[in-house]
Protein backbone atom coordinates (compact mmCIF):
# COMPACT_ATOMS: atom_id res chain seq x y z
CA UNK A 1 0.00 0.00 0.00
CA UNK A 2 1.28 3.46 -0.93
CA UNK A 3 1.96 5.77 1.99
CA UNK A 4 2.16 9.54 2.36
CA UNK A 5 5.04 12.00 2.34
CA UNK A 6 4.72 15.58 3.56
CA UNK A 7 7.01 18.11 1.85
CA UNK A 8 7.10 21.47 3.62
CA UNK A 9 8.64 24.47 1.87
CA UNK A 10 9.70 26.99 4.48
CA UNK A 11 9.32 30.71 3.87
CA UNK A 12 7.42 33.81 4.84
CA UNK A 13 3.90 34.63 3.64
CA UNK A 14 2.92 37.47 1.32
CA UNK A 15 4.24 39.18 -1.80
CA UNK A 16 6.86 41.17 0.12
CA UNK A 17 8.86 37.99 0.83
CA UNK A 18 8.02 35.91 -2.25
CA UNK A 19 11.30 36.46 -4.11
CA UNK A 20 13.64 36.53 -1.11
CA UNK A 21 16.39 34.06 -0.27
CA UNK A 22 14.49 32.87 2.83
CA UNK A 23 11.64 31.68 0.58
CA UNK A 24 13.55 29.27 -1.62
CA UNK A 25 11.88 26.35 0.19
CA UNK A 26 8.50 27.61 -1.00
CA UNK A 27 9.88 28.14 -4.51
CA UNK A 28 10.86 24.46 -4.59
CA UNK A 29 7.40 23.21 -3.56
CA UNK A 30 5.90 25.61 -6.13
CA UNK A 31 8.07 23.88 -8.75
CA UNK A 32 6.94 20.44 -7.58
CA UNK A 33 3.28 21.51 -7.81
CA UNK A 34 3.82 23.09 -11.23
CA UNK A 35 5.35 19.88 -12.59
CA UNK A 36 2.09 18.14 -11.73
CA UNK A 37 -0.19 20.91 -12.98
CA UNK A 38 -1.54 21.41 -9.46
CA UNK A 39 -2.61 24.55 -7.58
CA UNK A 40 -2.34 25.15 -3.84
CA UNK A 41 -5.50 25.39 -1.75
CA UNK A 42 -6.04 26.51 1.81
CA UNK A 43 -5.96 23.82 4.49
CA UNK A 44 -7.30 24.06 8.03
CA UNK A 45 -3.81 23.10 9.26
CA UNK A 46 -2.58 26.65 8.65
CA UNK A 47 -0.96 26.12 5.27
CA UNK A 48 -1.64 25.99 1.56
CA UNK A 49 -1.40 22.43 0.26
CA UNK A 50 -1.39 20.30 -2.87
CA UNK A 51 -2.25 16.62 -2.59
CA UNK A 52 -0.59 14.71 -5.42
CA UNK A 53 1.57 11.69 -6.27
CA UNK A 54 5.16 11.31 -7.28
CA UNK A 55 3.81 9.22 -10.17
CA UNK A 56 0.54 7.37 -10.80
CA UNK A 57 0.27 4.47 -8.36
CA UNK A 58 3.16 5.79 -6.28
CA UNK A 59 3.30 7.29 -2.83
CA UNK A 60 0.96 10.17 -2.04
CA UNK A 61 2.80 13.47 -1.64
CA UNK A 62 1.40 16.47 0.21
CA UNK A 63 3.19 19.70 -0.73
CA UNK A 64 2.77 22.44 1.87
CA UNK A 65 3.55 26.12 2.31
CA UNK A 66 2.85 27.34 5.87
CA UNK A 67 0.80 30.53 6.16
CA UNK A 68 2.85 31.53 9.20
CA UNK A 69 6.13 33.38 9.34
CA UNK A 70 9.29 31.29 9.14
CA UNK A 71 10.05 31.31 12.88
CA UNK A 72 6.71 29.68 13.74
CA UNK A 73 6.57 27.08 10.95
CA UNK A 74 6.34 24.22 13.43
CA UNK A 75 2.66 24.61 14.32
CA UNK A 76 1.36 24.09 10.76
CA UNK A 77 4.00 21.41 10.10
CA UNK A 78 2.84 19.38 13.12
CA UNK A 79 -0.85 19.97 12.34
CA UNK A 80 -0.40 18.68 8.78
CA UNK A 81 1.68 15.70 9.95
CA UNK A 82 -1.16 14.76 12.34
CA UNK A 83 -3.92 15.37 9.78
CA UNK A 84 -2.25 13.21 7.11
CA UNK A 85 -0.84 10.66 9.63
CA UNK A 86 2.74 11.22 8.49
CA UNK A 87 5.59 10.19 10.77
CA UNK A 88 8.55 12.63 11.12
CA UNK A 89 10.84 10.41 9.01
CA UNK A 90 8.49 11.12 6.06
CA UNK A 91 8.28 14.89 6.65
CA UNK A 92 10.73 16.55 4.25
CA UNK A 93 11.59 20.15 5.12
CA UNK A 94 12.97 22.25 2.25
CA UNK A 95 14.77 25.39 3.43
CA UNK A 96 17.46 27.96 2.75
CA UNK A 97 20.91 27.41 4.26
CA UNK A 98 23.41 30.21 4.92
CA UNK A 99 26.37 27.88 5.47
CA UNK A 100 26.12 26.31 1.99
CA UNK A 101 27.18 28.25 -1.13
CA UNK A 102 24.49 29.54 -3.46
CA UNK A 103 23.29 27.00 -6.04
CA UNK A 104 24.37 24.04 -3.88
CA UNK A 105 22.02 21.38 -2.51
CA UNK A 106 22.65 19.24 0.53
CA UNK A 107 20.40 16.54 1.99
CA UNK A 108 20.45 15.12 5.48
CA UNK A 109 18.27 13.57 8.14
CA UNK A 110 18.37 14.94 11.67
CA UNK A 111 21.11 16.97 13.23
CA UNK A 112 21.05 20.49 14.56
CA UNK A 113 19.18 23.47 13.20
CA UNK A 114 22.31 25.50 12.46
CA UNK A 115 20.65 28.67 13.73
CA UNK A 116 17.73 28.31 11.29
CA UNK A 117 14.69 29.33 13.31
CA UNK A 118 12.21 27.68 10.96
CA UNK A 119 13.96 24.31 11.25
CA UNK A 120 14.26 24.79 15.01
CA UNK A 121 10.52 25.40 15.31
CA UNK A 122 9.60 22.40 13.16
CA UNK A 123 11.84 20.17 15.32
CA UNK A 124 10.18 21.58 18.45
CA UNK A 125 6.67 20.98 17.13
CA UNK A 126 7.42 17.48 15.81
CA UNK A 127 9.26 16.74 19.10
CA UNK A 128 12.19 15.37 17.11
CA UNK A 129 14.92 16.66 14.80
CA UNK A 130 14.97 13.32 12.95
CA UNK A 131 13.29 14.42 9.73
CA UNK A 132 14.78 14.70 6.23
CA UNK A 133 15.92 18.09 5.00
CA UNK A 134 16.67 19.41 1.55
CA UNK A 135 18.93 22.37 2.19
CA UNK A 136 19.22 24.95 -0.59
CA UNK A 137 22.39 26.98 -0.22
CA UNK A 138 22.09 30.76 -0.30
CA UNK A 139 25.61 31.51 0.94
CA UNK A 140 26.76 33.96 3.56
CA UNK A 141 26.20 37.71 3.21
CA UNK A 142 29.03 39.82 1.83
CA UNK A 143 31.11 41.93 4.16
CA UNK A 144 29.45 42.74 7.46
CA UNK A 145 25.85 42.56 6.28
CA UNK A 146 23.55 41.15 8.93
CA UNK A 147 22.49 37.59 8.03
CA UNK A 148 18.90 38.47 9.03
CA UNK A 149 18.86 41.22 6.37
CA UNK A 150 20.57 38.93 3.84
CA UNK A 151 17.99 36.15 4.03
CA UNK A 152 15.14 38.66 3.63
CA UNK A 153 16.69 40.31 0.57
CA UNK A 154 15.93 39.32 -3.02
CA UNK A 155 18.38 37.29 -5.06
CA UNK A 156 20.91 39.32 -7.05
CA UNK A 157 20.51 39.66 -10.83
CA UNK A 158 23.37 37.17 -11.35
CA UNK A 159 21.71 34.69 -8.96
CA UNK A 160 18.33 35.15 -10.66
CA UNK A 161 19.86 33.93 -13.93
CA UNK A 162 20.58 30.48 -12.47
CA UNK A 163 17.77 30.42 -9.87
CA UNK A 164 15.26 28.48 -12.05
CA UNK A 165 17.80 25.69 -12.60
CA UNK A 166 18.74 25.69 -8.90
CA UNK A 167 15.07 25.43 -7.86
CA UNK A 168 14.50 22.67 -10.42
CA UNK A 169 17.54 20.75 -9.13
CA UNK A 170 16.26 21.05 -5.55
CA UNK A 171 12.84 19.76 -6.69
CA UNK A 172 14.65 16.83 -8.37
CA UNK A 173 16.40 16.18 -5.03
CA UNK A 174 13.05 16.00 -3.21
CA UNK A 175 11.67 13.58 -5.80
CA UNK A 176 14.77 11.38 -5.66
CA UNK A 177 14.75 11.38 -1.85
CA UNK A 178 11.17 10.08 -1.90
CA UNK A 179 11.73 7.68 -4.78
CA UNK A 180 15.15 6.21 -4.02
CA UNK A 181 16.07 7.20 -0.48
CA UNK A 182 18.62 9.48 1.17
CA UNK A 183 21.90 7.90 0.08
CA UNK A 184 21.23 7.83 -3.70
CA UNK A 185 19.91 11.40 -3.52
CA UNK A 186 23.02 12.52 -1.61
CA UNK A 187 25.32 10.74 -4.06
CA UNK A 188 23.76 12.58 -6.97
CA UNK A 189 23.23 16.02 -5.50
CA UNK A 190 26.38 16.22 -3.36
CA UNK A 191 28.65 15.34 -6.31
CA UNK A 192 30.64 18.23 -7.81
CA UNK A 193 29.06 19.65 -10.96
C-alpha positions in Angstrom: 0.0 0.0 0.0 1.3 3.5 -0.9 2.0 5.8 2.0 2.2 9.5 2.4 5.0 12.0 2.3 4.7 15.6 3.6 7.0 18.1 1.9 7.1 21.5 3.6 8.6 24.5 1.9 9.7 27.0 4.5 9.3 30.7 3.9 7.4 33.8 4.8 3.9 34.6 3.6 2.9 37.5 1.3 4.2 39.2 -1.8 6.9 41.2 0.1 8.9 38.0 0.8 8.0 35.9 -2.3 11.3 36.5 -4.1 13.6 36.5 -1.1 16.4 34.1 -0.3 14.5 32.9 2.8 11.6 31.7 0.6 13.6 29.3 -1.6 11.9 26.4 0.2 8.5 27.6 -1.0 9.9 28.1 -4.5 10.9 24.5 -4.6 7.4 23.2 -3.6 5.9 25.6 -6.1 8.1 23.9 -8.7 6.9 20.4 -7.6 3.3 21.5 -7.8 3.8 23.1 -11.2 5.4 19.9 -12.6 2.1 18.1 -11.7 -0.2 20.9 -13.0 -1.5 21.4 -9.5 -2.6 24.5 -7.6 -2.3 25.1 -3.8 -5.5 25.4 -1.8 -6.0 26.5 1.8 -6.0 23.8 4.5 -7.3 24.1 8.0 -3.8 23.1 9.3 -2.6 26.7 8.6 -1.0 26.1 5.3 -1.6 26.0 1.6 -1.4 22.4 0.3 -1.4 20.3 -2.9 -2.2 16.6 -2.6 -0.6 14.7 -5.4 1.6 11.7 -6.3 5.2 11.3 -7.3 3.8 9.2 -10.2 0.5 7.4 -10.8 0.3 4.5 -8.4 3.2 5.8 -6.3 3.3 7.3 -2.8 1.0 10.2 -2.0 2.8 13.5 -1.6 1.4 16.5 0.2 3.2 19.7 -0.7 2.8 22.4 1.9 3.6 26.1 2.3 2.9 27.3 5.9 0.8 30.5 6.2 2.9 31.5 9.2 6.1 33.4 9.3 9.3 31.3 9.1 10.1 31.3 12.9 6.7 29.7 13.7 6.6 27.1 10.9 6.3 24.2 13.4 2.7 24.6 14.3 1.4 24.1 10.8 4.0 21.4 10.1 2.8 19.4 13.1 -0.8 20.0 12.3 -0.4 18.7 8.8 1.7 15.7 10.0 -1.2 14.8 12.3 -3.9 15.4 9.8 -2.3 13.2 7.1 -0.8 10.7 9.6 2.7 11.2 8.5 5.6 10.2 10.8 8.6 12.6 11.1 10.8 10.4 9.0 8.5 11.1 6.1 8.3 14.9 6.7 10.7 16.6 4.3 11.6 20.1 5.1 13.0 22.3 2.3 14.8 25.4 3.4 17.5 28.0 2.8 20.9 27.4 4.3 23.4 30.2 4.9 26.4 27.9 5.5 26.1 26.3 2.0 27.2 28.2 -1.1 24.5 29.5 -3.5 23.3 27.0 -6.0 24.4 24.0 -3.9 22.0 21.4 -2.5 22.6 19.2 0.5 20.4 16.5 2.0 20.4 15.1 5.5 18.3 13.6 8.1 18.4 14.9 11.7 21.1 17.0 13.2 21.1 20.5 14.6 19.2 23.5 13.2 22.3 25.5 12.5 20.6 28.7 13.7 17.7 28.3 11.3 14.7 29.3 13.3 12.2 27.7 11.0 14.0 24.3 11.2 14.3 24.8 15.0 10.5 25.4 15.3 9.6 22.4 13.2 11.8 20.2 15.3 10.2 21.6 18.5 6.7 21.0 17.1 7.4 17.5 15.8 9.3 16.7 19.1 12.2 15.4 17.1 14.9 16.7 14.8 15.0 13.3 12.9 13.3 14.4 9.7 14.8 14.7 6.2 15.9 18.1 5.0 16.7 19.4 1.5 18.9 22.4 2.2 19.2 24.9 -0.6 22.4 27.0 -0.2 22.1 30.8 -0.3 25.6 31.5 0.9 26.8 34.0 3.6 26.2 37.7 3.2 29.0 39.8 1.8 31.1 41.9 4.2 29.4 42.7 7.5 25.8 42.6 6.3 23.6 41.2 8.9 22.5 37.6 8.0 18.9 38.5 9.0 18.9 41.2 6.4 20.6 38.9 3.8 18.0 36.2 4.0 15.1 38.7 3.6 16.7 40.3 0.6 15.9 39.3 -3.0 18.4 37.3 -5.1 20.9 39.3 -7.1 20.5 39.7 -10.8 23.4 37.2 -11.4 21.7 34.7 -9.0 18.3 35.1 -10.7 19.9 33.9 -13.9 20.6 30.5 -12.5 17.8 30.4 -9.9 15.3 28.5 -12.0 17.8 25.7 -12.6 18.7 25.7 -8.9 15.1 25.4 -7.9 14.5 22.7 -10.4 17.5 20.8 -9.1 16.3 21.1 -5.5 12.8 19.8 -6.7 14.7 16.8 -8.4 16.4 16.2 -5.0 13.1 16.0 -3.2 11.7 13.6 -5.8 14.8 11.4 -5.7 14.8 11.4 -1.9 11.2 10.1 -1.9 11.7 7.7 -4.8 15.2 6.2 -4.0 16.1 7.2 -0.5 18.6 9.5 1.2 21.9 7.9 0.1 21.2 7.8 -3.7 19.9 11.4 -3.5 23.0 12.5 -1.6 25.3 10.7 -4.1 23.8 12.6 -7.0 23.2 16.0 -5.5 26.4 16.2 -3.4 28.6 15.3 -6.3 30.6 18.2 -7.8 29.1 19.6 -11.0 
